[in-house]
Amino acid sequence: MTTPKPTCVHCGQPYGRRATTDEVVRWDTPTKEVEQFYTDRLTGQTIITGKMVVLDGEPNPPPRYTGNGIVVKNGHAYLSGDNHRMVMYRTIWDGESWVGGYEPFCTLRCALDYARKAYARATAARPRVVSK
């Protein structure tokens, strides 16, 4: 069960966004080395420039999320050039935390308006004492 968004004490509108964390997921997948080369236009000679690692067929699917949070978004998976593993970012929300706004107000405008009205009520209710 997720908690609802907090509501502004002045206007009553819900505000905020999920307080999420990013998780980096890495997993192994079949790869192979291929040679990099180019053909010189002038001489027609094929020159090998090095080797690179590419996927060997379809990549393995990412591992399932095993935590207690809610997966909000799975990022794009790509083959890392450093260690030749698949890498993906996963955005996770705990289902309770919210961030944003000027707690307990949704915007600074609501906070200032609330303060102005409270000040006006407090000063209007007080009888003025005139001394002679």
GUPA-52602 format. One record per atom (N, C-alpha, C): residue in one letter; atom name; x, y, z. Coordinates in Angstrom, 1 decimal. Example, Ala and Ser with C-alpha at 12.3 -4.5 7.8 and 13.67 -1.06 7.14 Angstrom:
! residues 2
{rec A, N, {13.2, -5.7, 7.8}}
{rec A, CA, {12.3, -4.5, 7.8}}
{rec A, C, {13.2, -3.3, 7.8}}
{rec S, N, {12.8, -2.2, 7.1}}
{rec S, CA, {13.7, -1.1, 7.1}}
{rec S, C, {12.9, 0.0, 7.9}}
***
This chain:
! residues 132
{rec M, N, {0.8, -1.2, 0.0}}
{rec M, CA, {0.0, 0.0, 0.0}}
{rec M, C, {0.9, 1.2, 0.0}}
{rec T, N, {0.6, 2.1, -0.9}}
{rec T, CA, {1.4, 3.4, -0.9}}
{rec T, C, {0.7, 4.5, -0.2}}
{rec T, N, {1.5, 5.4, 0.3}}
{rec T, CA, {0.9, 6.5, 1.0}}
{rec T, C, {0.5, 7.6, 0.0}}
{rec P, N, {-0.6, 8.3, 0.2}}
{rec P, CA, {-1.0, 9.3, -0.7}}
{rec P, C, {0.0, 10.5, -0.6}}
{rec K, N, {-0.1, 11.4, -1.6}}
{rec K, CA, {0.7, 12.6, -1.6}}
{rec K, C, {0.3, 13.5, -0.5}}
{rec P, N, {1.2, 14.2, 0.1}}
{rec P, CA, {0.8, 15.2, 1.1}}
{rec P, C, {0.0, 16.3, 0.5}}
{rec T, N, {-0.9, 16.9, 1.3}}
{rec T, CA, {-1.8, 18.0, 0.9}}
{rec T, C, {-1.4, 19.3, 1.5}}
{rec C, N, {-1.5, 20.3, 0.8}}
{rec C, CA, {-1.2, 21.7, 1.3}}
{rec C, C, {-2.2, 22.1, 2.3}}
{rec V, N, {-1.7, 22.6, 3.4}}
{rec V, CA, {-2.7, 23.1, 4.5}}
{rec V, C, {-3.4, 24.3, 4.1}}
{rec H, N, {-2.9, 25.0, 3.1}}
{rec H, CA, {-3.6, 26.3, 2.7}}
{rec H, C, {-4.7, 26.1, 1.6}}
{rec C, N, {-4.2, 25.5, 0.5}}
{rec C, CA, {-5.2, 25.3, -0.6}}
{rec C, C, {-5.7, 23.9, -0.7}}
{rec G, N, {-5.2, 22.9, 0.0}}
{rec G, CA, {-5.7, 21.6, 0.0}}
{rec G, C, {-5.3, 20.7, -1.2}}
{rec Q, N, {-4.4, 21.2, -2.1}}
{rec Q, CA, {-4.0, 20.5, -3.3}}
{rec Q, C, {-2.9, 19.5, -2.9}}
{rec P, N, {-2.8, 18.3, -3.5}}
{rec P, CA, {-1.7, 17.4, -3.3}}
{rec P, C, {-0.5, 18.0, -4.0}}
{rec Y, N, {0.7, 17.7, -3.3}}
{rec Y, CA, {1.9, 18.2, -3.9}}
{rec Y, C, {3.1, 17.2, -3.7}}
{rec G, N, {4.2, 17.4, -4.3}}
{rec G, CA, {5.4, 16.6, -4.2}}
{rec G, C, {5.5, 15.6, -5.3}}
{rec R, N, {6.7, 15.0, -5.2}}
{rec R, CA, {7.0, 13.9, -6.1}}
{rec R, C, {7.6, 12.8, -5.3}}
{rec R, N, {7.7, 11.6, -5.9}}
{rec R, CA, {8.2, 10.4, -5.2}}
{rec R, C, {9.7, 10.7, -4.9}}
{rec A, N, {10.1, 10.3, -3.7}}
{rec A, CA, {11.5, 10.3, -3.3}}
{rec A, C, {12.1, 9.0, -3.7}}
{rec T, N, {12.8, 9.0, -4.9}}
{rec T, CA, {13.3, 7.7, -5.4}}
{rec T, C, {14.8, 7.6, -5.3}}
{rec T, N, {15.3, 6.4, -5.4}}
{rec T, CA, {16.7, 6.1, -5.5}}
{rec T, C, {17.0, 5.3, -6.7}}
{rec D, N, {18.2, 5.5, -7.3}}
{rec D, CA, {18.6, 4.8, -8.5}}
{rec D, C, {19.5, 3.7, -8.1}}
{rec E, N, {19.3, 2.5, -8.7}}
{rec E, CA, {20.1, 1.3, -8.5}}
{rec E, C, {20.7, 1.0, -9.8}}
{rec V, N, {22.0, 0.6, -9.8}}
{rec V, CA, {22.7, 0.2, -11.0}}
{rec V, C, {22.7, -1.3, -11.0}}
{rec V, N, {22.2, -1.9, -12.0}}
{rec V, CA, {22.1, -3.4, -12.2}}
{rec V, C, {23.1, -3.8, -13.2}}
{rec R, N, {23.9, -4.8, -12.9}}
{rec R, CA, {24.9, -5.3, -13.8}}
{rec R, C, {24.7, -6.9, -13.9}}
{rec W, N, {24.8, -7.4, -15.1}}
{rec W, CA, {24.7, -8.9, -15.2}}
{rec W, C, {25.5, -9.3, -16.4}}
{rec D, N, {25.8, -10.6, -16.4}}
{rec D, CA, {26.6, -11.2, -17.5}}
{rec D, C, {25.7, -11.6, -18.7}}
{rec T, N, {26.3, -11.5, -19.9}}
{rec T, CA, {25.6, -11.9, -21.1}}
{rec T, C, {26.6, -12.4, -22.1}}
{rec P, N, {26.2, -13.2, -23.0}}
{rec P, CA, {27.2, -13.8, -24.0}}
{rec P, C, {27.7, -12.7, -24.9}}
{rec T, N, {29.1, -12.6, -25.0}}
{rec T, CA, {29.7, -11.7, -25.9}}
{rec T, C, {30.8, -12.4, -26.7}}
{rec K, N, {31.2, -11.7, -27.8}}
{rec K, CA, {32.3, -12.2, -28.6}}
{rec K, C, {33.2, -11.0, -29.0}}
{rec E, N, {34.4, -11.4, -29.3}}
{rec E, CA, {35.4, -10.3, -29.8}}
{rec E, C, {35.4, -10.3, -31.4}}
{rec V, N, {35.3, -9.2, -31.9}}
{rec V, CA, {35.4, -9.0, -33.4}}
{rec V, C, {36.5, -8.0, -33.7}}
{rec E, N, {37.1, -8.2, -34.9}}
{rec E, CA, {38.2, -7.3, -35.3}}
{rec E, C, {37.6, -6.1, -35.9}}
{rec Q, N, {38.2, -4.9, -35.6}}
{rec Q, CA, {37.8, -3.7, -36.3}}
{rec Q, C, {38.8, -3.5, -37.4}}
{rec F, N, {38.3, -3.1, -38.6}}
{rec F, CA, {39.1, -2.8, -39.7}}
{rec F, C, {38.5, -1.8, -40.6}}
{rec Y, N, {39.3, -1.3, -41.5}}
{rec Y, CA, {38.8, -0.4, -42.5}}
{rec Y, C, {39.6, -0.7, -43.8}}
{rec T, N, {39.0, -0.3, -44.9}}
{rec T, CA, {39.7, -0.5, -46.2}}
{rec T, C, {40.2, 0.9, -46.7}}
{rec D, N, {41.5, 1.0, -47.0}}
{rec D, CA, {42.0, 2.3, -47.5}}
{rec D, C, {41.5, 2.5, -48.9}}
{rec R, N, {41.0, 3.6, -49.2}}
{rec R, CA, {40.4, 3.9, -50.5}}
{rec R, C, {41.5, 4.0, -51.6}}
{rec L, N, {42.6, 4.5, -51.2}}
{rec L, CA, {43.6, 4.7, -52.2}}
{rec L, C, {44.3, 3.4, -52.6}}
{rec T, N, {44.7, 2.6, -51.6}}
{rec T, CA, {45.4, 1.4, -51.9}}
{rec T, C, {44.5, 0.2, -52.0}}
{rec G, N, {43.3, 0.2, -51.4}}
{rec G, CA, {42.4, -0.9, -51.4}}
{rec G, C, {42.8, -2.0, -50.4}}
{rec Q, N, {43.8, -1.6, -49.6}}
{rec Q, CA, {44.3, -2.6, -48.6}}
{rec Q, C, {43.4, -2.5, -47.3}}
{rec T, N, {43.1, -3.7, -46.7}}
{rec T, CA, {42.3, -3.8, -45.5}}
{rec T, C, {43.3, -3.7, -44.3}}
{rec I, N, {43.0, -2.7, -43.4}}
{rec I, CA, {43.9, -2.5, -42.3}}
{rec I, C, {43.1, -2.9, -41.0}}
{rec I, N, {43.7, -3.7, -40.2}}
{rec I, CA, {43.0, -4.1, -38.9}}
{rec I, C, {43.5, -3.1, -37.8}}
{rec T, N, {42.5, -2.5, -37.2}}
{rec T, CA, {42.8, -1.4, -36.2}}
{rec T, C, {42.7, -1.9, -34.8}}
{rec G, N, {42.1, -3.0, -34.5}}
{rec G, CA, {42.0, -3.6, -33.1}}
{rec G, C, {40.8, -4.5, -33.0}}
{rec K, N, {40.4, -4.8, -31.8}}
{rec K, CA, {39.4, -5.7, -31.5}}
{rec K, C, {38.4, -5.0, -30.6}}
{rec M, N, {37.1, -5.4, -30.7}}
{rec M, CA, {36.1, -4.9, -29.8}}
{rec M, C, {35.1, -6.0, -29.4}}
{rec V, N, {34.4, -5.8, -28.3}}
{rec V, CA, {33.5, -6.9, -27.8}}
{rec V, C, {32.1, -6.4, -28.2}}
{rec V, N, {31.3, -7.4, -28.7}}
{rec V, CA, {29.9, -7.1, -29.1}}
{rec V, C, {29.1, -8.3, -28.5}}
{rec L, N, {27.8, -8.1, -28.5}}
{rec L, CA, {26.9, -9.1, -28.1}}
{rec L, C, {26.9, -10.3, -29.0}}
{rec D, N, {26.8, -11.5, -28.5}}
{rec D, CA, {26.7, -12.7, -29.3}}
{rec D, C, {25.3, -13.2, -29.2}}
{rec G, N, {24.4, -12.7, -30.1}}
{rec G, CA, {23.0, -13.0, -30.1}}
{rec G, C, {22.2, -12.1, -29.2}}
{rec E, N, {21.1, -12.6, -28.7}}
{rec E, CA, {20.3, -11.8, -27.8}}
{rec E, C, {20.9, -11.7, -26.4}}
{rec P, N, {20.8, -10.5, -25.8}}
{rec P, CA, {21.3, -10.4, -24.4}}
{rec P, C, {20.4, -11.1, -23.4}}
{rec N, N, {21.0, -11.5, -22.3}}
{rec N, CA, {20.3, -12.1, -21.2}}
{rec N, C, {19.4, -11.0, -20.6}}
{rec P, N, {18.2, -11.4, -20.1}}
{rec P, CA, {17.3, -10.4, -19.5}}
{rec P, C, {17.9, -10.0, -18.1}}
{rec P, N, {17.6, -8.8, -17.7}}
{rec P, CA, {18.1, -8.3, -16.4}}
{rec P, C, {17.6, -9.1, -15.2}}
{rec P, N, {18.3, -9.2, -14.1}}
{rec P, CA, {17.8, -9.9, -13.0}}
{rec P, C, {16.6, -9.2, -12.4}}
{rec R, N, {15.7, -10.0, -11.8}}
{rec R, CA, {14.5, -9.5, -11.2}}
{rec R, C, {14.9, -8.7, -9.9}}
{rec Y, N, {14.1, -7.7, -9.6}}
{rec Y, CA, {14.2, -6.9, -8.4}}
{rec Y, C, {13.8, -7.7, -7.2}}
{rec T, N, {14.6, -7.7, -6.2}}
{rec T, CA, {14.2, -8.6, -5.0}}
{rec T, C, {14.0, -7.8, -3.8}}
{rec G, N, {14.0, -6.5, -3.9}}
{rec G, CA, {13.9, -5.6, -2.7}}
{rec G, C, {12.4, -5.4, -2.3}}
{rec N, N, {12.2, -4.5, -1.3}}
{rec N, CA, {10.8, -4.2, -0.8}}
{rec N, C, {10.2, -3.0, -1.5}}
{rec G, N, {11.0, -2.3, -2.3}}
{rec G, CA, {10.5, -1.1, -3.0}}
{rec G, C, {9.6, -1.4, -4.2}}
{rec I, N, {9.2, -0.3, -4.8}}
{rec I, CA, {8.4, -0.4, -6.0}}
{rec I, C, {9.3, 0.1, -7.2}}
{rec V, N, {9.4, -0.7, -8.2}}
{rec V, CA, {10.2, -0.3, -9.4}}
{rec V, C, {9.4, 0.7, -10.2}}
{rec V, N, {9.8, 1.9, -10.3}}
{rec V, CA, {9.1, 2.9, -11.0}}
{rec V, C, {9.5, 2.9, -12.5}}
{rec K, N, {10.8, 2.7, -12.7}}
{rec K, CA, {11.3, 2.7, -14.1}}
{rec K, C, {12.5, 1.9, -14.2}}
{rec N, N, {12.5, 1.1, -15.3}}
{rec N, CA, {13.7, 0.4, -15.7}}
{rec N, C, {14.4, 1.2, -16.9}}
{rec G, N, {15.6, 1.5, -16.7}}
{rec G, CA, {16.3, 2.3, -17.8}}
{rec G, C, {16.7, 1.4, -18.9}}
{rec H, N, {17.4, 2.0, -19.9}}
{rec H, CA, {17.9, 1.4, -21.1}}
{rec H, C, {19.1, 0.5, -20.7}}
{rec A, N, {19.1, -0.7, -21.1}}
{rec A, CA, {20.2, -1.6, -20.9}}
{rec A, C, {21.3, -1.5, -22.0}}
{rec Y, N, {22.5, -1.5, -21.6}}
{rec Y, CA, {23.6, -1.3, -22.6}}
{rec Y, C, {24.8, -2.2, -22.2}}
{rec L, N, {25.6, -2.5, -23.2}}
{rec L, CA, {26.8, -3.3, -22.9}}
{rec L, C, {28.0, -2.3, -22.5}}
{rec S, N, {28.5, -2.6, -21.3}}
{rec S, CA, {29.6, -1.7, -20.8}}
{rec S, C, {30.9, -2.0, -21.5}}
{rec G, N, {31.6, -0.9, -21.8}}
{rec G, CA, {32.9, -1.1, -22.5}}
{rec G, C, {34.0, -1.4, -21.6}}
{rec D, N, {33.8, -1.2, -20.3}}
{rec D, CA, {34.8, -1.4, -19.3}}
{rec D, C, {35.0, -2.9, -19.0}}
{rec N, N, {33.9, -3.6, -18.6}}
{rec N, CA, {34.0, -4.9, -18.1}}
{rec N, C, {33.2, -5.9, -19.0}}
{rec H, N, {32.6, -5.4, -20.1}}
{rec H, CA, {31.8, -6.2, -21.0}}
{rec H, C, {30.6, -7.0, -20.4}}
{rec R, N, {29.9, -6.2, -19.5}}
{rec R, CA, {28.7, -6.7, -18.8}}
{rec R, C, {27.6, -5.8, -19.2}}
{rec M, N, {26.4, -6.3, -19.1}}
{rec M, CA, {25.2, -5.5, -19.4}}
{rec M, C, {25.0, -4.6, -18.1}}
{rec V, N, {24.6, -3.3, -18.4}}
{rec V, CA, {24.3, -2.4, -17.3}}
{rec V, C, {23.0, -1.7, -17.5}}
{rec M, N, {22.3, -1.5, -16.4}}
{rec M, CA, {21.0, -0.8, -16.5}}
{rec M, C, {20.7, -0.1, -15.2}}
{rec Y, N, {20.1, 1.1, -15.3}}
{rec Y, CA, {19.7, 1.8, -14.1}}
{rec Y, C, {18.2, 1.5, -13.8}}
{rec R, N, {17.9, 1.4, -12.6}}
{rec R, CA, {16.5, 1.1, -12.1}}
{rec R, C, {16.2, 2.1, -11.1}}
{rec T, N, {15.0, 2.8, -11.3}}
{rec T, CA, {14.5, 3.8, -10.3}}
{rec T, C, {13.5, 3.1, -9.4}}
{rec I, N, {13.8, 3.2, -8.0}}
{rec I, CA, {13.0, 2.5, -7.0}}
{rec I, C, {12.4, 3.5, -6.0}}
{rec W, N, {11.2, 3.3, -5.7}}
{rec W, CA, {10.5, 4.1, -4.7}}
{rec W, C, {10.1, 3.2, -3.5}}
{rec D, N, {10.2, 3.8, -2.3}}
{rec D, CA, {9.9, 2.9, -1.1}}
{rec D, C, {8.4, 2.9, -0.9}}
{rec G, N, {7.6, 3.6, -1.6}}
{rec G, CA, {6.1, 3.6, -1.4}}
{rec G, C, {5.6, 4.6, -0.4}}
{rec E, N, {6.5, 5.3, 0.3}}
{rec E, CA, {6.0, 6.2, 1.4}}
{rec E, C, {6.6, 7.6, 1.3}}
{rec S, N, {7.8, 7.7, 0.8}}
{rec S, CA, {8.5, 9.0, 0.9}}
{rec S, C, {8.1, 9.9, -0.3}}
{rec W, N, {7.9, 11.2, 0.1}}
{rec W, CA, {7.6, 12.3, -0.9}}
{rec W, C, {8.6, 13.4, -0.7}}
{rec V, N, {8.9, 14.1, -1.7}}
{rec V, CA, {9.8, 15.2, -1.6}}
{rec V, C, {9.3, 16.4, -2.5}}
{rec G, N, {9.6, 17.6, -2.1}}
{rec G, CA, {9.1, 18.7, -2.9}}
{rec G, C, {8.2, 19.6, -2.1}}
{rec G, N, {8.0, 20.8, -2.6}}
{rec G, CA, {7.1, 21.7, -1.9}}
{rec G, C, {7.8, 22.4, -0.7}}
{rec Y, N, {7.0, 23.2, 0.0}}
{rec Y, CA, {7.5, 23.9, 1.2}}
{rec Y, C, {6.7, 23.3, 2.3}}
{rec E, N, {7.0, 22.2, 2.8}}
{rec E, CA, {6.2, 21.4, 3.7}}
{rec E, C, {5.8, 22.3, 4.9}}
{rec P, N, {4.5, 22.4, 5.3}}
{rec P, CA, {3.3, 21.7, 4.8}}
{rec P, C, {2.6, 22.4, 3.7}}
{rec F, N, {3.3, 23.3, 2.9}}
{rec F, CA, {2.6, 24.0, 1.8}}
{rec F, C, {3.1, 23.5, 0.5}}
{rec C, N, {2.3, 23.6, -0.6}}
{rec C, CA, {2.7, 23.1, -1.9}}
{rec C, C, {3.7, 24.1, -2.5}}
{rec T, N, {3.5, 25.4, -2.4}}
{rec T, CA, {4.4, 26.4, -3.0}}
{rec T, C, {4.7, 27.5, -2.1}}
{rec L, N, {5.7, 28.2, -2.4}}
{rec L, CA, {6.0, 29.4, -1.6}}
{rec L, C, {4.9, 30.4, -1.6}}
{rec R, N, {4.2, 30.5, -2.7}}
{rec R, CA, {3.1, 31.4, -2.8}}
{rec R, C, {2.0, 31.1, -1.7}}
{rec C, N, {1.7, 29.8, -1.6}}
{rec C, CA, {0.7, 29.4, -0.6}}
{rec C, C, {1.2, 29.6, 0.8}}
{rec A, N, {2.5, 29.4, 1.1}}
{rec A, CA, {3.0, 29.7, 2.4}}
{rec A, C, {2.9, 31.2, 2.7}}
{rec L, N, {3.3, 32.0, 1.8}}
{rec L, CA, {3.2, 33.5, 2.1}}
{rec L, C, {1.8, 33.9, 2.2}}
{rec D, N, {0.9, 33.4, 1.4}}
{rec D, CA, {-0.5, 33.8, 1.5}}
{rec D, C, {-1.1, 33.4, 2.8}}
{rec Y, N, {-0.8, 32.2, 3.2}}
{rec Y, CA, {-1.2, 31.7, 4.5}}
{rec Y, C, {-0.7, 32.6, 5.7}}
{rec A, N, {0.6, 32.9, 5.6}}
{rec A, CA, {1.2, 33.8, 6.7}}
{rec A, C, {0.5, 35.2, 6.7}}
{rec R, N, {0.3, 35.7, 5.5}}
{rec R, CA, {-0.3, 37.1, 5.4}}
{rec R, C, {-1.7, 37.1, 6.0}}
{rec K, N, {-2.5, 36.0, 5.7}}
{rec K, CA, {-3.9, 35.9, 6.2}}
{rec K, C, {-3.9, 35.7, 7.7}}
{rec A, N, {-3.0, 34.9, 8.2}}
{rec A, CA, {-2.9, 34.6, 9.6}}
{rec A, C, {-2.5, 35.9, 10.4}}
{rec Y, N, {-1.6, 36.6, 9.8}}
{rec Y, CA, {-1.2, 37.9, 10.4}}
{rec Y, C, {-2.3, 38.9, 10.4}}
{rec A, N, {-3.0, 39.0, 9.3}}
{rec A, CA, {-4.2, 39.9, 9.3}}
{rec A, C, {-5.2, 39.6, 10.3}}
{rec R, N, {-5.5, 38.3, 10.4}}
{rec R, CA, {-6.5, 37.8, 11.4}}
{rec R, C, {-6.0, 38.1, 12.9}}
{rec A, N, {-4.8, 37.9, 13.1}}
{rec A, CA, {-4.3, 38.1, 14.5}}
{rec A, C, {-4.3, 39.6, 14.8}}
{rec T, N, {-3.9, 40.5, 13.9}}
{rec T, CA, {-3.9, 41.9, 14.2}}
{rec T, C, {-5.3, 42.5, 14.2}}
{rec A, N, {-6.2, 42.0, 13.4}}
{rec A, CA, {-7.6, 42.5, 13.4}}
{rec A, C, {-8.3, 42.1, 14.6}}
{rec A, N, {-8.1, 41.0, 15.2}}
{rec A, CA, {-8.8, 40.5, 16.4}}
{rec A, C, {-8.3, 41.3, 17.7}}
{rec R, N, {-7.2, 41.8, 17.6}}
{rec R, CA, {-6.7, 42.5, 18.8}}
{rec R, C, {-7.2, 43.9, 18.9}}
{rec P, N, {-7.8, 44.3, 20.0}}
{rec P, CA, {-8.3, 45.7, 20.1}}
{rec P, C, {-7.1, 46.6, 20.2}}
{rec R, N, {-7.3, 47.8, 19.6}}
{rec R, CA, {-6.2, 48.7, 19.7}}
{rec R, C, {-6.4, 49.6, 20.9}}
{rec V, N, {-5.3, 49.8, 21.6}}
{rec V, CA, {-5.3, 50.6, 22.8}}
{rec V, C, {-4.7, 52.0, 22.4}}
{rec V, N, {-5.5, 53.0, 22.6}}
{rec V, CA, {-5.0, 54.4, 22.3}}
{rec V, C, {-4.7, 55.1, 23.7}}
{rec S, N, {-3.5, 55.5, 23.8}}
{rec S, CA, {-3.1, 56.1, 25.0}}
{rec S, C, {-3.1, 57.7, 24.8}}
{rec K, N, {-3.5, 58.4, 25.9}}
{rec K, CA, {-3.5, 59.9, 25.8}}
{rec K, C, {-2.4, 60.4, 26.7}}
***
